[in-house]
Amino acid sequence: MKKLGIIVLIIIVSIIFLSFKNTKNYYKYTDNSYFAVIVDGIESSSIPSKGNYSVKSICSEGKAKWDYDEWKLQITDLTSTVKCVLTFTTVIPVNLATHIMDLANDSGSGVYAEEMSGGVVDYRYEGDNPNNYIYFNNELWRIIGVFSDNTHGKTGQKLVKIIRNDSIGAIAWDKNNANNWPSSSLYTLLNTNYYNGEDETTLTNCYQYSTTIAGNCNFKQTGITNTMYRNMIENVTWHLGGIASMTNAIDVYTAERGTTVYSGRPTETTGYIGLMYLSDYGYSVESSPCPRTTSLGSYNTANCSGQAWLRGNGYEWTIFPFSSHSGTVWSVNSSGNAPSSNARNGCATRPSLYLKSNVQKLSGTGSVLDPYIIVD
């Protein structure tokens, strides 16, 4: 037994020695930072050219993350000299939509195949906190699911829909209090300034309430500033059907794709950036604790909104209009219910979009600490 213990100790020491040996050569990165590089298990004196690599960074005396867009290390919280070990592992990209649909067969994945009206099958992330985090636009977003062409209008394609993890601010849906999405101030703001990563310096559409309280819409940092990500966004159909009184997620989904609208309003439009559908929120909880027959006006329970990952904080906009009034839109409130709100009010705004069908998953497990990394 003593001899076995000595052997085990020798093996452990050898592993530790080899680990340090593989990362013993550090190269200067900035005045206070150094890095060692391992590419597919072999030490290298330089960072490899941009390619199909999964990149892990482990640093001492600071925090850092790898910027896949600029292909460089971003170091934050630097307190003193920092040393980082960068590990590059070659991976084979897989289609993101296909990967998510395949997860529906795995227990505990959080992905569920939902049969919608008309026999259409969509794949949705459901539950309290599924592993649906994705790195997009240099920040965390979350995957709502994979949807058929009856949702986005791209014939024969399954597209991945994502939503920003955090709000870009409390912004009026429409400064003139009209629930006509294509002519609304928020539609224009999202599909021009936000989409192009611009500052709305003219203060035309950025308001927190009507035209009396100005907002802050400098999207040079938070907008889609990188053309690589902008090229991943599909120009799709957004359905604008509405309802006059709240009902369950099944009926809301049907109404969104219906023709019941306030007089003169369109039933659909096209665009790059939108908001979540109210049905997206309704289906973000598993049906076992919260039956699909539950009205979204009664979602303020531990079994419904308490288990719905799409629930945010405070009042949040959806794209779903009120059909019997010209100036109200359905929202999600702080308790998890779905009330109507005046379009001129400022509610939390989380941009939502559909990724093109050719977008691939490079790496990641979808967890908040290991989000999906994507390429086109």
C-alpha positions as CSV (number, residue, x, y, z in Angstrom):
1,M,0.0,0.0,0.0
2,K,2.9,2.4,0.9
3,K,4.5,1.6,-2.5
4,L,1.3,2.4,-4.3
5,G,1.0,5.7,-2.5
6,I,4.6,6.6,-3.6
7,I,3.7,5.8,-7.2
8,V,0.5,8.0,-7.1
9,L,2.6,10.8,-5.6
10,I,5.2,10.6,-8.4
11,I,2.4,10.6,-11.0
12,I,0.8,13.8,-9.5
13,V,4.2,15.6,-9.3
14,S,4.9,14.6,-12.9
15,I,1.6,16.0,-14.1
16,I,2.1,19.3,-12.2
17,F,5.7,19.5,-13.6
18,L,4.5,18.9,-17.1
19,S,1.7,21.5,-16.7
20,F,4.3,24.2,-15.7
21,K,6.7,23.0,-18.3
22,N,4.1,23.6,-21.1
23,T,3.6,27.2,-19.9
24,K,7.0,28.2,-18.8
25,N,7.7,30.7,-21.6
26,Y,5.8,33.9,-21.2
27,Y,5.9,36.7,-23.8
28,K,5.2,40.3,-23.3
29,Y,1.7,41.5,-24.2
30,T,1.6,44.9,-22.7
31,D,3.8,46.7,-20.1
32,N,2.1,44.8,-17.3
33,S,0.9,41.6,-19.0
34,Y,2.5,38.5,-20.3
35,F,1.1,35.4,-22.0
36,A,2.0,31.8,-22.7
37,V,0.4,30.1,-25.6
38,I,-0.6,26.4,-26.1
39,V,-2.0,25.4,-29.5
40,D,-3.6,22.0,-29.6
41,G,-1.4,20.8,-26.7
42,I,1.8,22.2,-28.0
43,E,3.6,25.3,-26.6
44,S,3.9,28.2,-29.1
45,S,5.7,31.5,-29.1
46,S,2.9,33.4,-30.8
47,I,-0.9,33.6,-31.0
48,P,-2.2,31.6,-34.0
49,S,-4.0,33.3,-36.8
50,K,-7.8,33.7,-36.5
51,G,-9.4,30.3,-37.2
52,N,-11.7,27.6,-35.8
53,Y,-10.3,27.6,-32.3
54,S,-11.9,27.3,-28.9
55,V,-9.9,29.7,-26.7
56,K,-9.5,29.5,-22.9
57,S,-7.7,32.1,-20.9
58,I,-6.5,31.6,-17.3
59,C,-4.8,34.6,-15.8
60,S,-3.2,35.5,-12.4
61,E,-3.7,38.9,-10.8
62,G,-6.4,40.0,-13.1
63,K,-9.4,39.0,-15.3
64,A,-9.4,38.5,-19.0
65,K,-11.5,37.2,-21.8
66,W,-10.7,36.4,-25.4
67,D,-12.3,38.7,-28.0
68,Y,-13.2,36.4,-30.9
69,D,-14.1,39.4,-33.1
70,E,-10.8,41.3,-32.8
71,W,-8.9,38.1,-32.1
72,K,-7.1,39.4,-29.1
73,L,-7.0,39.2,-25.3
74,Q,-9.1,41.8,-23.3
75,I,-7.7,42.2,-19.8
76,T,-9.8,43.8,-17.1
77,D,-9.4,44.4,-13.4
78,L,-5.6,44.6,-13.7
79,T,-4.2,45.1,-10.2
80,S,-0.5,44.3,-10.9
81,T,1.6,42.4,-13.4
82,V,-0.7,39.7,-14.9
83,K,0.3,36.4,-16.5
84,C,-2.1,34.6,-18.8
85,V,-2.1,31.1,-20.3
86,L,-4.0,31.0,-23.6
87,T,-5.1,27.6,-24.8
88,F,-6.2,27.3,-28.4
89,T,-8.0,24.0,-29.3
90,T,-9.0,23.3,-32.9
91,V,-12.8,22.6,-33.1
92,I,-15.2,21.6,-35.9
93,P,-18.1,24.1,-36.2
94,V,-21.6,22.8,-36.3
95,N,-24.8,24.5,-37.5
96,L,-26.2,26.3,-34.5
97,A,-29.9,25.7,-35.3
98,T,-29.2,22.0,-35.9
99,H,-27.3,21.7,-32.6
100,I,-30.2,23.2,-30.6
101,M,-32.8,21.0,-32.2
102,D,-30.7,18.0,-31.5
103,L,-30.7,19.0,-27.8
104,A,-34.4,18.4,-27.6
105,N,-33.6,14.7,-27.3
106,D,-31.3,15.2,-24.3
107,S,-32.8,15.2,-20.8
108,G,-32.1,18.3,-18.9
109,S,-31.0,20.4,-21.9
110,G,-33.9,22.9,-21.4
111,V,-34.8,22.6,-25.1
112,Y,-38.4,21.4,-25.8
113,A,-40.0,20.6,-29.2
114,E,-43.4,22.5,-29.1
115,E,-46.1,21.6,-31.6
116,M,-47.7,25.0,-32.4
117,S,-50.9,25.8,-34.3
118,G,-51.0,24.3,-37.8
119,G,-48.7,21.4,-36.8
120,V,-45.6,23.5,-36.8
121,V,-42.8,22.4,-34.5
122,D,-40.7,25.0,-32.8
123,Y,-37.8,24.4,-30.4
124,R,-37.8,26.5,-27.3
125,Y,-35.6,27.0,-24.3
126,E,-37.9,26.7,-21.2
127,G,-37.5,26.7,-17.5
128,D,-35.9,28.8,-14.8
129,N,-32.4,29.1,-16.1
130,P,-31.5,26.9,-19.1
131,N,-28.1,26.9,-20.7
132,N,-29.0,29.2,-23.5
133,Y,-26.4,31.9,-23.2
134,I,-24.7,33.0,-26.4
135,Y,-21.8,35.5,-27.0
136,F,-23.1,38.0,-29.6
137,N,-21.9,41.5,-30.3
138,N,-19.2,41.2,-27.6
139,E,-21.8,40.7,-24.8
140,L,-24.2,38.1,-23.4
141,W,-27.5,37.3,-25.2
142,R,-29.8,34.4,-24.7
143,I,-31.4,32.0,-27.2
144,I,-35.2,32.0,-27.3
145,G,-35.3,29.0,-29.7
146,V,-35.3,27.8,-33.2
147,F,-38.4,28.7,-35.3
148,S,-40.1,27.7,-38.5
149,D,-40.8,30.0,-41.5
150,N,-44.3,30.7,-40.3
151,T,-42.7,32.9,-37.6
152,H,-40.0,34.7,-39.6
153,G,-41.1,34.4,-43.2
154,K,-37.9,32.7,-44.6
155,T,-39.3,29.8,-46.6
156,G,-38.0,26.4,-45.6
157,Q,-35.5,27.8,-43.0
158,K,-35.1,27.2,-39.3
159,L,-33.7,30.3,-37.7
160,V,-32.3,30.9,-34.2
161,K,-34.0,33.7,-32.3
162,I,-32.0,35.5,-29.6
163,I,-32.6,38.3,-27.2
164,R,-30.1,40.6,-25.4
165,N,-29.5,39.5,-21.8
166,D,-29.8,43.1,-20.5
167,S,-32.0,46.0,-21.4
168,I,-30.6,48.9,-23.4
169,G,-32.7,51.2,-21.2
170,A,-36.2,52.4,-20.5
171,I,-37.4,53.6,-23.9
172,A,-40.9,54.6,-25.2
173,W,-42.4,52.1,-27.7
174,D,-43.7,55.1,-29.6
175,K,-43.2,58.8,-28.7
176,N,-46.6,59.7,-30.3
177,N,-48.4,56.9,-28.3
178,A,-49.4,54.9,-31.4
179,N,-49.1,51.1,-31.4
180,N,-48.2,50.9,-35.1
181,W,-44.8,49.1,-35.0
182,P,-43.4,49.9,-38.5
183,S,-43.9,53.7,-37.9
184,S,-43.1,53.7,-34.2
185,S,-40.1,55.6,-32.8
186,L,-38.7,52.4,-31.2
187,Y,-38.8,50.5,-34.5
188,T,-36.8,53.2,-36.2
189,L,-34.4,53.6,-33.3
190,L,-33.6,49.8,-33.2
191,N,-33.3,49.4,-37.0
192,T,-31.2,52.4,-37.7
193,N,-29.2,53.7,-34.7
194,Y,-29.0,50.5,-32.7
195,Y,-28.5,48.3,-35.8
196,N,-25.7,50.5,-37.1
197,G,-24.1,51.2,-33.8
198,E,-24.7,55.0,-34.0
199,D,-25.4,57.7,-31.5
200,E,-28.8,59.3,-32.0
201,T,-27.5,62.8,-31.6
202,T,-30.6,64.5,-33.1
203,L,-32.8,63.1,-30.4
204,T,-35.5,62.1,-32.8
205,N,-36.7,58.8,-31.4
206,C,-34.9,58.3,-28.1
207,Y,-37.4,59.1,-25.3
208,Q,-38.2,57.6,-21.9
209,Y,-41.7,59.2,-22.0
210,S,-43.5,60.7,-24.9
211,T,-41.4,63.6,-26.2
212,T,-40.9,65.1,-22.8
213,I,-38.3,63.0,-21.1
214,A,-35.2,62.3,-23.3
215,G,-33.3,59.0,-23.2
216,N,-29.7,58.1,-23.7
217,C,-29.3,56.3,-27.0
218,N,-25.6,56.4,-27.7
219,F,-25.2,53.0,-29.4
220,K,-21.5,53.4,-30.3
221,Q,-20.7,51.0,-27.5
222,T,-23.9,48.9,-27.0
223,G,-25.3,48.8,-30.6
224,I,-24.3,46.4,-33.3
225,T,-20.9,48.0,-33.9
226,N,-19.1,45.1,-35.6
227,T,-20.0,44.2,-39.2
228,M,-19.2,40.5,-38.5
229,Y,-22.2,40.4,-36.2
230,R,-24.4,42.7,-38.3
231,N,-23.9,40.3,-41.2
232,M,-25.3,37.4,-39.1
233,I,-28.7,39.1,-38.6
234,E,-31.5,38.1,-40.9
235,N,-34.0,40.6,-42.3
236,V,-37.3,38.8,-41.4
237,T,-41.0,39.2,-41.1
238,W,-42.3,40.3,-37.8
239,H,-46.0,39.5,-37.1
240,L,-48.1,42.2,-35.6
241,G,-51.5,40.6,-34.9
242,G,-53.0,41.6,-31.5
243,I,-55.7,40.9,-28.9
244,A,-58.1,43.0,-26.8
245,S,-58.0,40.9,-23.6
246,M,-55.3,38.7,-22.2
247,T,-55.4,34.9,-22.7
248,N,-53.0,31.9,-22.6
249,A,-49.8,31.4,-24.5
250,I,-51.4,29.1,-27.1
251,D,-54.0,31.7,-28.1
252,V,-51.5,34.6,-27.9
253,Y,-49.2,32.7,-30.4
254,T,-52.1,32.3,-32.8
255,A,-53.2,35.9,-32.4
256,E,-49.7,37.2,-33.1
257,R,-49.9,35.5,-36.5
258,G,-53.5,36.6,-37.1
259,T,-55.2,39.6,-38.7
260,T,-56.9,41.1,-35.6
261,V,-55.4,44.6,-35.3
262,Y,-56.5,48.1,-34.5
263,S,-58.1,49.9,-37.4
264,G,-55.6,50.6,-40.2
265,R,-52.7,48.8,-38.5
266,P,-50.6,46.3,-40.5
267,T,-50.5,42.6,-39.6
268,E,-46.8,42.3,-40.4
269,T,-43.7,44.1,-41.4
270,T,-40.0,43.4,-42.0
271,G,-36.9,44.4,-40.1
272,Y,-33.6,43.3,-38.6
273,I,-34.3,44.2,-35.0
274,G,-37.5,43.6,-33.0
275,L,-38.7,42.7,-29.5
276,M,-39.8,39.4,-28.0
277,Y,-43.2,38.2,-28.8
278,L,-45.5,37.9,-25.8
279,S,-45.8,34.2,-26.7
280,D,-42.0,33.9,-26.3
281,Y,-42.4,34.9,-22.7
282,G,-45.4,32.6,-22.2
283,Y,-43.5,29.6,-23.5
284,S,-40.3,30.3,-21.6
285,V,-41.7,28.3,-18.7
286,E,-42.1,24.5,-18.8
287,S,-45.6,23.3,-19.2
288,S,-45.4,20.9,-16.3
289,P,-45.5,23.6,-13.5
290,C,-47.4,26.1,-15.6
291,P,-50.0,24.7,-18.0
292,R,-50.3,26.3,-21.4
293,T,-53.9,27.0,-20.6
294,T,-52.8,29.5,-17.9
295,S,-53.7,33.1,-18.8
296,L,-50.6,35.3,-19.0
297,G,-52.6,37.8,-16.9
298,S,-52.2,35.3,-14.1
299,Y,-48.5,34.4,-14.5
300,N,-47.5,36.0,-11.2
301,T,-46.9,32.7,-9.4
302,A,-43.9,30.7,-8.4
303,N,-44.9,28.0,-10.9
304,C,-45.2,30.4,-13.9
305,S,-43.2,33.6,-13.9
306,G,-41.1,32.2,-11.1
307,Q,-39.9,29.5,-13.5
308,A,-39.8,31.6,-16.7
309,W,-36.2,32.5,-17.7
310,L,-37.5,35.4,-20.0
311,R,-38.9,37.3,-17.1
312,G,-36.9,40.4,-16.6
313,N,-37.0,43.2,-14.0
314,G,-39.7,45.8,-13.9
315,Y,-41.9,46.5,-16.9
316,E,-40.6,45.2,-20.3
317,W,-41.9,45.7,-23.8
318,T,-43.1,43.1,-26.2
319,I,-43.9,43.6,-29.9
320,F,-47.5,42.5,-29.3
321,P,-50.1,45.4,-29.8
322,F,-53.5,45.9,-28.1
323,S,-56.1,45.4,-30.9
324,S,-59.0,47.6,-29.6
325,H,-57.0,50.7,-28.7
326,S,-54.7,52.8,-30.8
327,G,-52.1,53.6,-28.1
328,T,-51.5,50.5,-26.0
329,V,-49.1,47.6,-26.2
330,W,-48.8,44.4,-24.1
331,S,-45.9,44.2,-21.8
332,V,-44.5,42.1,-19.0
333,N,-44.5,43.6,-15.5
334,S,-42.4,43.2,-12.4
335,S,-44.7,40.6,-10.9
336,G,-44.6,38.4,-14.1
337,N,-48.1,39.2,-15.4
338,A,-48.8,40.6,-18.9
339,P,-50.6,44.0,-18.7
340,S,-51.2,46.6,-21.4
341,S,-49.1,49.8,-21.3
342,N,-49.3,53.1,-23.1
343,A,-46.9,53.1,-26.0
344,R,-45.5,56.5,-24.9
345,N,-44.3,55.0,-21.6
346,G,-40.7,54.0,-21.1
347,C,-40.3,50.3,-20.4
348,A,-37.2,48.1,-20.4
349,T,-36.2,47.3,-24.0
350,R,-34.3,44.2,-24.9
351,P,-33.5,43.9,-28.7
352,S,-34.4,40.6,-30.3
353,L,-33.3,39.2,-33.7
354,Y,-33.0,36.1,-35.8
355,L,-29.6,34.8,-36.9
356,K,-29.1,33.7,-40.4
357,S,-29.4,29.9,-41.1
358,N,-25.7,29.5,-41.9
359,V,-24.5,30.7,-38.4
360,Q,-22.4,28.0,-36.7
361,K,-21.5,27.1,-33.2
362,L,-17.8,27.2,-32.7
363,S,-17.6,26.3,-29.0
364,G,-19.3,26.6,-25.6
365,T,-21.9,24.7,-23.6
366,G,-24.4,27.5,-23.4
367,S,-23.8,28.2,-19.7
368,V,-23.3,31.7,-18.4
369,L,-19.6,31.0,-17.8
370,D,-19.2,29.1,-21.1
371,P,-21.6,30.7,-23.6
372,Y,-21.9,29.6,-27.2
373,I,-19.3,31.2,-29.5
374,I,-20.6,31.6,-33.0
375,V,-19.2,32.2,-36.5
376,D,-20.8,32.6,-39.9
